[in-house]
């Protein structure tokens, strides 16, 4: 099976998206608040690459953005949300939205999210929470995060649709 060679336009778009992704991740490592918004923003660049160049290019972009960020951004720990969830979500979303059963699609999205949440909890618990007592119940936090994830996925879909309907036409 032969792989299609990327054209100049695809390479240029990949380079621009890669630069924007690393820039947004760098900003997330520097600002004291709003980090989750910046991580969410960084996740959209993967989807643009998937829409313009295909899923293989999306995986390559995720790998390149992760490695370049690791090399350029001093706060390595701050990159974990991108490596473990936000950077991958555009790729996972691509595969899961191919499922014709909407209930199964959302169930698998929440399974993915909760596995990431569990991994994050285990990391946080081992590294930080041995020293700190949580002021509210972990159950309330998990429930709130389920709602936040649902909204994130919905907004993600809206951004993808806006890109397809408006921005893509401008770029062509």
C-alpha positions in Angstrom: 0.0 0.0 0.0 1.4 3.3 -1.1 1.1 6.4 1.1 0.1 9.6 -0.5 2.8 12.2 -0.4 1.7 15.4 1.3 1.5 18.5 -0.9 3.0 21.9 -0.2 -0.3 23.1 1.2 -0.7 20.2 3.7 2.9 20.6 4.8 2.5 24.4 5.4 -0.8 23.9 7.2 0.8 21.2 9.4 3.7 23.5 10.2 1.4 26.4 11.1 -0.8 24.2 13.2 2.2 22.7 14.9 3.6 26.1 15.8 0.2 27.2 17.1 -0.2 24.1 19.1 3.2 24.5 20.8 2.6 28.2 21.4 -0.8 27.5 23.1 0.8 24.8 25.2 3.6 27.2 26.1 1.0 29.8 27.2 -0.7 27.1 29.3 2.6 26.5 31.1 3.1 30.2 31.8 -0.3 31.5 32.8 -1.6 31.1 36.4 -5.2 30.6 35.4 -7.2 29.4 32.4 -4.9 26.5 31.7 -7.7 24.1 30.9 -9.1 26.5 28.3 -5.7 26.6 26.6 -5.3 22.8 26.7 -8.8 22.6 25.1 -7.7 25.1 22.5 -4.6 23.0 21.7 -6.7 19.9 21.1 -8.6 21.5 18.2 -5.4 21.7 16.0 -5.2 17.9 15.9 -8.8 17.8 14.4 -7.9 20.4 11.7 -5.0 18.2 10.6 -7.3 15.1 10.6 -9.9 17.0 8.5 -7.4 18.3 6.0 -4.8 15.5 5.8 -6.4 12.4 7.3 -6.1 10.3 10.4 -2.6 9.1 9.8 -1.4 12.7 9.6 -3.4 13.4 12.8 -1.4 10.8 14.6 1.8 12.1 13.2 0.8 15.7 14.2 0.0 14.6 17.8 3.4 12.8 18.0 5.3 15.8 16.6 3.4 18.3 18.8 4.1 16.2 21.9 7.8 15.8 21.1 8.3 19.4 20.1 6.5 20.6 23.2 8.6 18.3 25.4 11.8 19.8 23.9 10.7 23.4 24.0 8.5 23.9 27.1 10.2 23.9 30.4 7.2 22.8 32.5 7.2 19.1 31.5 4.6 18.2 34.2 2.3 20.8 32.8 2.3 19.0 29.5 0.7 15.8 30.9 -2.9 16.9 30.3 -2.1 17.4 26.6 -0.2 14.1 26.3 -2.8 12.0 28.2 -6.1 13.6 27.2 -6.4 16.8 25.2 -3.9 16.0 22.4 -5.4 12.5 21.9 -9.0 13.5 22.1 -9.4 14.7 18.5 -8.1 11.3 17.4 -10.3 9.4 19.7 -13.3 11.5 18.8 -12.7 10.8 15.1 -12.8 7.0 15.6 -15.7 7.1 18.0 -17.9 9.3 15.9 -17.7 6.7 13.1 -19.9 4.4 15.3 -23.4 4.5 14.0 -24.9 3.9 17.4 -25.0 7.3 19.3 -25.4 5.7 22.7 -22.4 3.5 22.2 -20.4 6.4 20.9 -21.1 8.5 24.0 -20.6 5.6 26.3 -17.1 5.0 24.8 -16.3 8.7 25.0 -17.1 8.7 28.7 -15.2 5.5 29.2 -12.1 7.1 27.6 -12.6 10.3 29.7 -13.0 8.4 32.9 -10.0 6.2 32.2 -8.0 9.4 31.7 -9.6 10.8 34.9 -8.6 7.7 36.9 -5.0 7.9 35.6 -4.9 11.6 36.5 -6.3 10.9 40.0 -3.8 8.1 40.6 -1.0 10.5 39.6 -2.3 13.3 41.7 -3.0 11.1 44.7 0.5 9.7 44.7 2.3 12.9 44.1 0.3 15.7 45.7 -2.6 14.6 47.9 -0.5 12.7 50.4 0.1 16.2 51.7 -3.3 17.8 51.2 -6.8 17.2 52.4 -9.6 17.8 49.9 -12.2 20.3 51.1 -15.1 18.7 49.1 -16.1 15.2 48.2 -14.3 13.5 45.4 -17.7 12.2 44.2 -18.9 15.8 43.6 -15.7 16.6 41.7 -16.2 13.5 39.5 -19.8 14.3 38.8 -19.0 17.9 38.0 -16.2 16.7 35.6 -18.7 14.5 33.8 -20.8 17.6 33.0 -17.7 19.6 32.0 -16.6 16.8 29.7 -20.0 16.6 28.0 -19.9 20.4 27.4 -16.3 20.1 26.1 -17.3 17.4 23.6 -20.4 19.4 22.5 -18.3 22.6 22.1 -15.6 20.6 20.3 -18.2 19.4 17.8 -19.4 23.0 17.3 -15.8 24.2 16.6 -15.3 21.4 14.1 -18.5 22.3 12.4 -17.6 26.0 12.3 -14.2 25.1 10.9 -15.9 23.0 8.1 -18.6 25.6 7.3 -16.6 28.9 7.6 -12.9 28.7 8.1 -12.1 26.0 5.7 -13.8 28.0 2.8 -11.6 31.0 3.7 -8.4 28.9 3.6 -9.2 27.3 0.3 
